[in-house]
């Protein structure tokens, strides 16, 4: 993706670096408070429940369901194919993830659609989560 894009580079911090490093390796990691075990996404410096600064991560299953979505038509940026569907998905672990949706016609999107998290290259060569339809044979916990 060497084209000119208005998409800014990722802002990497000590709180979210693990997330982007895991994505480069094809894993979806969620931040977890080690004080009260609350999962949180997006990552942050302190637990919103118990205010602890101590945390680790858990590897998410990648199974999700579509909570909501929108289809973008403008403004067009060369980093994306349009129309671009962007979804809010409920992960099996109980947190939500925002990511683009691929592999399904936009007119087939519906709330509750079973999804899985994959990974794809985005602007600047970054690897980020992407929502894709789940194989109907794939079961949930």
C-alpha positions as CSV (number, residue, x, y, z in Angstrom):
1,X,0.0,0.0,0.0
2,X,2.5,2.6,-1.1
3,X,-0.2,4.9,-2.3
4,X,-0.8,8.3,-0.7
5,X,-3.2,8.0,2.2
6,X,-4.7,10.4,4.7
7,X,-4.9,7.5,7.2
8,X,-2.5,8.3,10.1
9,X,0.0,5.7,11.4
10,X,-1.0,3.8,14.5
11,X,-0.4,5.5,17.8
12,X,1.5,2.9,19.8
13,X,1.7,3.3,23.6
14,X,2.9,1.2,26.5
15,X,-0.8,0.3,27.1
16,X,-1.6,-0.9,23.6
17,X,1.7,-2.1,22.2
18,X,0.9,-5.7,23.1
19,X,-2.3,-5.6,21.0
20,X,-0.6,-4.5,17.8
21,X,2.3,-6.9,18.3
22,X,-0.1,-9.8,18.8
23,X,-2.0,-8.8,15.7
24,X,1.2,-8.9,13.6
25,X,1.5,-12.5,14.8
26,X,-2.2,-13.4,14.0
27,X,-3.5,-13.3,17.6
28,X,-6.2,-11.2,19.2
29,X,-5.1,-10.4,22.7
30,X,-7.4,-8.6,25.2
31,X,-6.1,-6.7,28.2
32,X,-7.1,-8.1,31.6
33,X,-6.9,-6.5,35.0
34,X,-4.9,-8.8,37.3
35,X,-6.6,-7.3,40.3
36,X,-10.2,-8.1,39.5
37,X,-9.9,-10.1,36.2
38,X,-12.0,-7.6,34.2
39,X,-11.3,-7.7,30.5
40,X,-11.1,-4.3,28.7
41,X,-10.9,-3.2,25.2
42,X,-9.6,-0.8,23.9
43,X,-6.6,-1.1,26.2
44,X,-6.0,1.5,28.8
45,X,-3.6,2.3,31.7
46,X,-6.1,1.6,34.6
47,X,-8.9,-0.8,35.3
48,X,-12.3,1.1,35.1
49,X,-13.7,-1.3,37.8
50,X,-11.1,-1.4,40.6
51,X,-8.6,1.3,39.3
52,X,-5.6,-1.1,39.4
53,X,-2.7,-0.4,37.1
54,X,-1.7,-4.1,37.0
55,X,-2.7,-6.1,33.9
56,X,-1.9,-9.0,31.7
57,X,-3.5,-10.3,28.5
58,X,-5.6,-13.2,27.4
59,X,-5.8,-14.6,23.9
60,X,-9.3,-14.3,22.6
61,X,-11.0,-17.1,20.7
62,X,-11.8,-14.8,17.7
63,X,-15.5,-15.9,17.8
64,X,-17.9,-13.0,17.7
65,X,-21.3,-11.8,16.7
66,X,-22.2,-8.6,14.8
67,X,-23.6,-6.0,17.2
68,X,-23.9,-3.2,14.7
69,X,-22.3,-1.9,11.5
70,X,-22.1,0.9,9.0
71,X,-21.2,1.0,5.3
72,X,-18.9,3.9,4.3
73,X,-18.9,5.4,0.9
74,X,-17.1,8.7,1.5
75,X,-14.6,10.2,1.9
76,X,-12.7,7.8,-0.2
77,X,-9.1,7.1,0.7
78,X,-6.9,4.9,-1.5
79,X,-6.0,2.7,1.5
80,X,-9.5,1.1,1.4
81,X,-11.9,-0.5,-1.0
82,X,-15.3,1.1,-1.2
83,X,-18.0,0.7,-0.1
84,X,-16.3,-0.2,3.2
85,X,-18.3,-2.1,5.9
86,X,-17.1,-1.4,9.5
87,X,-18.6,-3.5,12.3
88,X,-18.9,-3.4,16.0
89,X,-18.7,-7.1,17.2
90,X,-19.4,-8.7,20.5
91,X,-16.5,-11.0,21.2
92,X,-17.2,-14.3,23.0
93,X,-15.1,-13.1,25.9
94,X,-17.5,-10.2,26.6
95,X,-15.8,-7.1,25.1
96,X,-16.5,-5.4,21.8
97,X,-14.2,-4.8,18.8
98,X,-14.5,-2.4,16.0
99,X,-13.0,-3.6,12.7
100,X,-13.7,-3.6,9.0
101,X,-15.8,-6.5,7.6
102,X,-14.7,-8.6,4.7
103,X,-15.9,-11.8,2.9
104,X,-19.6,-11.1,2.8
105,X,-21.9,-9.0,0.7
106,X,-23.0,-5.9,2.7
107,X,-26.7,-6.6,2.0
108,X,-26.3,-9.9,3.9
109,X,-25.1,-8.2,7.1
110,X,-27.5,-8.5,10.1
111,X,-27.3,-8.1,13.8
112,X,-26.3,-11.4,15.4
113,X,-24.4,-12.6,12.4
114,X,-21.7,-15.1,13.6
115,X,-18.2,-13.7,12.8
116,X,-14.6,-14.7,13.4
117,X,-11.7,-12.3,13.7
118,X,-9.0,-12.6,11.1
119,X,-6.2,-10.3,10.3
120,X,-5.3,-8.2,7.2
121,X,-2.8,-5.6,6.1
122,X,-4.0,-2.0,6.3
123,X,-2.5,1.3,5.6
124,X,1.3,1.7,6.2
125,X,1.7,-2.2,6.1
126,X,0.1,-2.5,9.6
127,X,-1.7,-5.8,10.4
128,X,-5.1,-5.2,12.1
129,X,-8.1,-7.3,13.0
130,X,-10.8,-7.9,10.4
131,X,-14.2,-9.3,10.9
132,X,-15.2,-12.2,8.6
133,X,-18.2,-14.6,8.4
134,X,-17.8,-17.6,10.6
135,X,-18.0,-21.1,9.1
136,X,-21.5,-22.4,10.0
137,X,-19.8,-25.6,11.2
138,X,-17.7,-23.7,13.8
139,X,-19.4,-24.1,17.2
140,X,-19.3,-21.7,20.1
141,X,-18.4,-22.6,23.7
